[in-house]
Amino acid sequence: MSLHFHWFLPTYGDSRNLMAGGHGSTISGSNRPADLKYLKQLAHAAEQNHFEAVLTPTGLWCEDAWLSTAALIDSTETLAFLVALRPGLISPLLQAQMAATFQWHSGGRLLLNVVTGGESSEQRAFGDYLTKEQRYARCGEYLDVSRRLWTSPDPVSYDGEYVKLENARVVRRPEPAPPVFFGGSSPAAGDVAAKYADTYLTWGEPPAQVAQKLDWVRGLASAQGRELTYGVRLHVIARDTSEEAWAEANRLLRGLDPEAVRNAQANLARSESDGQRRMRELHGGGKAFDEAADARSLEIHPGLWSGVGLVRGGAGTALVGSHDEVADLIAEYAALGLDHFILSGYPHLEEAYHFGEGVRPALARRGLIDAETAGGVQSLGGAFLPALTPASS
């Protein structure tokens, strides 16, 4: 068994403290601008610590994911880029050409994280006025035609409800076709994942809840005659001892402004995302912060901390503990069938080394990663690039 570990590229900036916002609202709290020099530092740190890819976000609150990652191709060697893609904001053919160009120049290091768009207010800022249900329907058509464009030697015509094109083709098809990572907790999201995703992603809920969600998606995929791989998005605070890790969680908690927590929770309460609702429920929509005596008060499963989600939209939980404790919790999640772990920390640069130098050896001792593997996209082989089910005609 060899798990896949990925890091995060905060194109909105970085900080030693928890940053507020995201998921449709402005990010605040950055004191490290995400200029190209710093992004290169982060990419090098991820590569040196054997992360296979870096996830790059999309939204009003960050820099463009495609341009940011393209600028890092030449300064990295093995690191892959899990680039956020919002279906519908650009044409499927243009996106297919961009993917092909990226694969050509990077030597096949592009992965795609499909972000359907959970907030209508943010979508409207981009000129998209579809409802949530319509966005998922469009997303399915978009991924269907994208796969055809990536793989068909013949021109592609498509006449869907939302996607229409005639005699479209990509002259240099991407090699390989970029794997599609996809997350979502609503029924519409599950349907799209089952039909078109290669890897289904969930946010870091307690293991029992994650198990239920994976069983749900497995059932949907099986009904389509498909098998997916599965991943989880988490933050991490790993130190030599448990006491040091929880002391750091306490420092992050003490740095939160109660007004910032209230504002963040008010914004996130308006979210249309089922996944965001589930994140908020883990800390009672901020109520747990008002009652928290210390960081441990926000521990929702041994070693799983909900404090990040007090101010940050999206993934709101962190693995907290000694290197061995974090490795044990990863093993617990892996036993559910999770293959991919997309991690981050504050600050991202330093935390990459805490994980790489401390947790990776603990994972190797447990047989969860290959101790001899240097990491990077070349080491992934067929286990990472799943067999793709052709889209039905």
For each residue, the residues with C-beta under 8 A, 3 or more apart:
1: 334 367 368
2: 368 369 370 373 383
3: 330 334 338 339 340 341 363 368 369
4: 52 231 339 340 341 380 384
5: 50 51 52 340 341 343 355 360 369
6: 51 52 53 54 55 82 340 341 342 343
7: 42 45 46 49 51 53 54 55 342 343 344 348 352
8: 54 55 342 343 344 348
9: 39 42 43 46 54 55 56 57 68 69 348
10: 13 14 34 42 57 62 344 348
11: 34 39 56 57 62 63 64 65 68
12: 19 22 27 30 34 57 61 62 63
13: 10 19 27 30 31 32 33 34
14: 10 30 31 32 34 38 42 346 347 348 349
15: 18 19 29 30 31 32 346 347
16: 31 346 347
17: 29 252 255 346
18: 15 29 252 255 256 307 308 310 311 312 346
19: 12 13 15 22 27 28 29 30 311 312 346
20: 27 28 29 260 263 264 311 312
21: 25 26 27 28 29 61 264 267 311 312 313
22: 12 19 25 27 57 59 61 312 313 314
23: 59 118 119 268 271 273 276 312 313 314
24: 59 60 118 119 121 122 267 271 313
25: 21 22 61 264 267 268 313
26: 21 60 61
27: 12 13 19 20 21 22 30 61 62
28: 19 20 21 260
29: 15 17 18 19 20 21 311
30: 12 13 14 15 19 27 33 34
31: 13 14 15 16
32: 13 14 15 38 347
33: 13 30 38
34: 10 11 12 13 14 30 38 39 63
35: 38 39
36: 39 40 71
37: 40 41
38: 14 32 33 34 35 41 42 349
39: 9 11 34 35 36 42 43 68 71 72
40: 36 37 43 44 72 75
41: 37 38 44 45 349
42: 7 9 10 14 38 39 45 46 54 348 349 352
43: 9 39 40 46 47 54 72 75 76 79
44: 40 41 47 48 75 76
45: 7 41 42 48 49 348 349 352 353 356
46: 7 9 42 43 49 51 54 79 352
47: 43 44 50 51 76 77 78 79 375 376
48: 44 45 356
49: 7 45 46 352 353 355 356 357 360 375
50: 5 47 356 360 373 374 375 376
51: 5 6 7 46 47 54 79 343 352 356 375
52: 4 5 6 79 80 375 376 377 379 380 384
53: 6 7 79 80 81 82 109 111 377
54: 6 7 8 9 42 43 46 51 69 79 80 81 82
55: 6 7 8 9 82 84 113 233 342
56: 9 11 65 68 69 81 82 83 84 113
57: 9 10 11 12 22 62 65 84
58: 62 64 65 84 85 86 115
59: 22 23 24 62 115 122
60: 24 26 122 125
61: 12 21 22 25 26 27
62: 10 11 12 27 57 58 59 65
63: 11 12 34 67 68
64: 11 58 67 68
65: 11 56 57 58 62 68 69 83 84 85
66: 69 70 83 98 102
67: 63 64 70 71
68: 9 11 39 56 63 64 65 71 72
69: 9 54 56 65 66 72 73 81 83 102
70: 66 67 73 102 105
71: 36 39 67 68
72: 39 40 43 68 69 75 76 79 81
73: 69 70 76 81 102 105 106 109
74:
75: 40 43 44 72
76: 43 44 47 72 73 79 109
77: 47 376
78: 47 109 374 375 376 377 378 379
79: 43 46 47 51 52 53 54 72 76 109 376 377
80: 52 53 54 106 109 110 111 376 377
81: 53 54 56 69 72 73 102 106 109 110 111
82: 6 53 54 55 56 111 112 113 181 342
83: 56 65 66 69 102 110 111 112 113
84: 55 56 57 58 65 113 115
85: 58 65 95 112 113 114 115
86: 58 89 115 116 117 126
87: 114 116 135 138 139 142 143
88: 117 128 130 135 138 139 142 162
89: 86 126 127 128
90: 94 95
91: 94 95 165
92: 95 96 142 145 146 149 158 163 165 168
93: 96 97 149 165 168 170
94: 90 91 97 98
95: 85 90 91 92 98 99 146
96: 92 93 99 100 146 149 150 168 170 174
97: 93 94 100 101 170
98: 66 94 95 101 102
99: 95 96 102 103 110 112 146 150 174 178
100: 96 97 103 104 150 170 172 173 174
101: 97 98 104 105 172
102: 66 69 70 73 81 83 98 99 105 106 109 110 174 178
103: 99 100 106 107 108 109 110 174 175 176 178
104: 100 101 172 174
105: 70 73 101 102
106: 73 80 81 102 103 109 110
107: 103
108: 103 174 175 176 377
109: 53 73 76 78 79 80 81 102 103 106 377
110: 80 81 83 99 102 103 106 174 178
111: 53 80 81 82 83 178 179 181
112: 82 83 85 99 178 179 180 181
113: 55 56 82 83 84 85 181 182 183 201
114: 85 87 139 143 180 181 182 197
115: 58 59 84 85 86
116: 86 87 135 136 139 184 189 192
117: 86 88 122 123 128 135
118: 23 24 132 271 272 273 275 276
119: 23 24 122 123 271 272 273
120: 123 124 131 132 272
121: 24 124 125
122: 24 59 60 117 119 125 126
123: 117 119 120 126 128 129 130 135
124: 120 121 127 128 129
125: 60 121 122
126: 86 89 122 123
127: 89 124
128: 88 89 117 123 124 135
129: 123 124
130: 88 123 134 135 138 162
131: 120 134 135
132: 118 120 135 136 186 188 272
133: 136 137 188
134: 130 131 137 138 162
135: 87 88 116 117 123 128 130 131 132 138 139
136: 116 132 133 139 140 184 186 188 189 191 192
137: 133 134 140 141 161 162 188
138: 87 88 130 134 135 141 142 161 162 163
139: 87 88 114 116 135 136 142 143 192
140: 136 137 143 144 191 192 195 196
141: 137 138 144 145 158 160 161 162 163
142: 87 88 92 138 139 145 146 162 163
143: 87 114 139 140 146 147 180 192 195 196
144: 140 141 147 148 158 160 163 195 196 391
145: 92 141 142 148 149 156 158 160 163 165
146: 92 95 96 99 142 143 149 150
147: 143 144 150 151 177 196 388 390 391
148: 144 145 151 152 156 158 391
149: 92 93 96 145 146 152 156 168 169 170 173
150: 96 99 100 146 147 170 173 174 177 178
151: 147 148 173 177 388 390
152: 148 149 155 156 169 173
153: 173
154: 169
155: 152 167 168 169
156: 145 148 149 152 165 167 168 169
157: 165 166 167 168
158: 92 141 144 145 148 163 164 165 168
159: 164
160: 141 144 145 163 164
161: 137 138 141
162: 88 130 134 137 138 141 142
163: 92 138 141 142 144 145 158 160
164: 158 159 160
165: 91 92 93 145 156 157 158 168
166: 157
167: 155 156 157
168: 92 93 96 149 155 156 157 158 165
169: 149 152 154 155 156
170: 93 96 97 100 149 150 173 174
171:
172: 100 101 104
173: 100 149 150 151 152 153 170 177
174: 96 99 100 102 103 104 108 110 150 170 177 178
175: 103 108
176: 103 108 179 385
177: 147 150 151 173 174 388
178: 99 102 103 110 111 112 150 174
179: 111 112 176 198 199 384 385 386
180: 112 114 143 196 197 198 199
181: 82 111 112 113 114 197 198 199 200 201 231 340
182: 113 114 189 192 193 196 197 199 200 201
183: 113 189 193 200 201 202 203 233 275
184: 116 136 188 189 190 192 193 274 275
185: 189 190 202 213 273 274 275 278
186: 132 136 189 190 274
187: 190 191
188: 132 133 136 137 184 191 192
189: 116 136 182 183 184 185 186 192 193 274
190: 184 185 186 187 193 194 216 217 220
191: 136 140 187 188 194 195 220
192: 116 136 139 140 143 182 184 188 189 195 196 197
193: 182 183 184 189 190 196 197 200 217 220 221 228
194: 190 191 197 217 220 221 223 224 226 228
195: 140 143 144 191 192 224 226
196: 140 143 144 147 180 182 192 193 391
197: 114 180 181 182 192 193 194 200 228
198: 179 180 181 228 229 386 388
199: 179 180 181 182 228 229 230 231 339 340 386
200: 181 182 183 193 197 214 217 221 228 229 230 231
201: 113 181 182 183 230 231 232 233 340 342
202: 183 185 205 210 213 214 230 231 232 233 275
203: 183 232 233 234 275 278 279 314 315 316 317
204: 210 232 233 234 235 304 315 316 317 318 319
205: 202 209 210 213 278 279 282 317
206: 209 210 282 300 301 304
207: 210 211 301 332 333 336
208: 211 212
209: 205 206 212 213 278
210: 202 204 205 206 207 213 214 232 333 336 338
211: 207 208 214 215 336
212: 208 209 215 216
213: 185 202 205 209 210 216 217
214: 200 202 210 211 217 218 230 336 337 338
215: 211 212 218 219
216: 190 212 213 219 220
217: 190 193 194 200 213 214 220 221 228 230
218: 214 215 221 222 228 337
219: 215 216 222 223
220: 190 191 193 194 216 217 223 224
221: 193 194 200 217 218 224 226 227 228
222: 218 219 225 226 227
223: 194 219 220
224: 194 195 220 221 389
225: 222 389
226: 194 195 221 222 389
227: 221 222 386
228: 193 194 197 198 199 200 217 218 221 386
229: 198 199 200 339 340 386
230: 199 200 201 202 214 217 336 337 338 339 340
231: 4 181 199 200 201 202 338 339 340 341 342
232: 201 202 203 204 210 333 338 340 341 342
233: 55 183 201 202 203 204 314 315 342
234: 203 204 315 317 318 319 341 342 343 344
235: 204 308 315 317 318 319 343 344 345 346
236: 318 319 320 326 343 344 345 351 354 355 359
237: 245 248 249 252 305 318 319 320 321 345 351
238: 245 319 320 321 322 323 326 351 354 355 358 359
239: 242 244 245 248 321 322 323 354 358
240: 244 322 323 358
241: 244 245 322
242: 239 245 246 321 322 325
243: 246 247
244: 239 240 241 247 248 322
245: 237 238 239 241 242 248 249 320 321 322 325 326
246: 242 243 249 250 295 296 320 321
247: 243 244 250 251
248: 237 239 244 245 251 252
249: 237 245 246 252 253 295 305 307 318 320
250: 246 247 253 254 294 295
251: 247 248 254 255
252: 17 18 237 248 249 255 256 295 307 308 346
253: 249 250 256 292 294 295 298 307
254: 250 251
255: 17 18 251 252
256: 18 252 253 260 261 289 310 311
257: 260 261
258: 261 262 289 290
259: 262 263
260: 20 28 256 257 263 264 311
261: 256 257 258 264 265 286 289 310 311
262: 258 259 265 266 286
263: 20 259 260 266 267
264: 20 21 25 260 261 267 268 286 310 311 312 313
265: 261 262 268 269 280 285 286 310
266: 262 263 269 270
267: 21 24 25 263 264 270 271 313
268: 23 25 264 265 271 276 279 280 313
269: 265 266 280 285
270: 266 267
271: 23 24 118 119 267 268 276 277 313
272: 118 119 120 132
273: 23 118 119 185 276 277
274: 184 185 186 189 277 278
275: 118 183 184 185 202 203 278 279
276: 23 118 268 271 273 279 280 313 314
277: 271 273 274 280 281
278: 185 203 205 209 274 275 281 282
279: 203 205 268 275 276 282 309 314 315 316 317
280: 265 268 269 276 277 283 284 285 286 309 316
281: 277 278 284 285
282: 205 206 278 279 300 306 309 316 317
283: 280 286 287 288 289 298 300 306 307 309 310 316
284: 280 281 287 288
285: 265 269 280 281
286: 261 262 264 265 280 283 289 290 310
287: 283 284 290 291
288: 283 284 291 292 297 298 306
289: 256 258 261 283 286 292 298 307 310
290: 258 286 287
291: 287 288 297
292: 253 288 289 295 297 298
293: 296 297
294: 250 253 297
295: 246 249 250 252 253 292 298 299 305 307 320
296: 246 293 299
297: 288 291 292 293 294
298: 253 283 288 289 292 295 305 306 307 310
299: 295 296 302 303 304 305 306 320
300: 206 282 283 304 305 306 317
301: 206 207 304
302: 299 329
303: 299 319 320 321 325 326 328 329
304: 204 206 299 300 301 317 318 319 320 329
305: 237 249 295 298 299 300 308 317 318 319 320
306: 282 283 288 298 299 300 309 310 316 317
307: 18 249 252 253 283 289 295 298 310 318
308: 18 235 252 305 311 312 315 316 317 318
309: 279 280 282 283 306 312 315 316 317
310: 18 256 261 264 265 283 286 289 298 306 307 316
311: 18 19 20 21 29 256 260 261 264 308
312: 18 19 20 21 22 23 264 308 309 315 316
313: 21 22 23 24 25 264 267 268 271 276 316
314: 22 23 203 233 276 279
315: 203 204 233 234 235 279 308 309 312 344
316: 203 204 279 280 282 283 306 308 309 310 312 313
317: 203 204 205 234 235 279 282 300 304 305 306 308 309
318: 204 234 235 236 237 249 304 305 307 308 345
319: 204 234 235 236 237 238 303 304 305 326 329 330 343
320: 236 237 238 245 246 249 295 299 303 304 305 326
321: 237 238 239 242 245 246 303 324 325 326 329
322: 238 239 240 241 242 244 245 325 326
323: 238 239 240 326 327 358 359 361 362
324: 321 327 328 362
325: 242 245 303 321 322 328 329
326: 236 238 245 303 319 320 321 322 323 329 330 355 359 362
327: 323 324 330 331 359 362 363 365 366 368
328: 303 324 325 331 332 366
329: 302 303 304 319 321 325 326 332 333
330: 3 319 326 327 333 334 341 359 363 368
331: 327 328 334 335 363 366 368
332: 207 328 329 335 336
333: 207 210 232 329 330 336 338 341
334: 1 3 330 331 337 338 339 368
335: 331 332
336: 207 210 211 214 230 332 333
337: 214 218 230 334
338: 3 210 214 230 231 232 333 334 341
339: 3 4 199 229 230 231 334
340: 3 4 5 6 181 199 201 229 230 231 232
341: 3 4 5 6 231 232 234 330 333 338
342: 6 7 8 55 82 201 231 232 233 234
343: 5 6 7 8 51 234 235 236 319 355
344: 7 8 10 234 235 236 315 348 351
345: 235 236 237 318 348 350 351 352 354 355
346: 14 15 16 17 18 19 235 252 351
347: 14 15 16 32 350 351
348: 7 8 9 10 14 42 45 344 345 351 352
349: 14 38 41 42 45 352 353
350: 345 347 353 354
351: 236 237 238 344 345 346 347 348 354 355
352: 7 42 45 46 49 51 345 348 349 355 356
353: 45 49 349 350 356 357
354: 236 238 239 345 350 351 357 358 359
355: 5 49 236 238 326 343 345 351 352 358 359 360
356: 45 48 49 50 51 352 353 359 360
357: 49 353 354 360 361
358: 238 239 240 323 354 355 361 362
359: 236 238 323 326 327 330 354 355 356 362 363
360: 5 49 50 355 356 357 363 364 369
361: 323 357 358 364 365 371
362: 323 324 326 327 358 359 365 366
363: 3 327 330 331 359 360 366 368 369
364: 360 361 367 368 369 370 371
365: 327 361 362
366: 327 328 331 362 363
367: 1 364
368: 1 2 3 327 330 331 334 363 364
369: 2 3 5 360 363 364 373
370: 2 364 373 379
371: 361 364
372:
373: 2 50 369 370 379
374: 50 78 379
375: 47 49 50 51 52 78 379
376: 47 50 52 77 78 79 80 379 380
377: 52 53 78 79 80 108 109 380 384
378: 78
379: 52 78 370 373 374 375 376
380: 4 52 376 377 383 384 385
381: 384 385
382: 385
383: 2 380
384: 4 52 179 377 380 381
385: 176 179 380 381 382
386: 179 198 199 227 228 229
387:
388: 147 151 177 198
389: 224 225 226
390: 147 151
391: 144 147 148 196
392:
393:
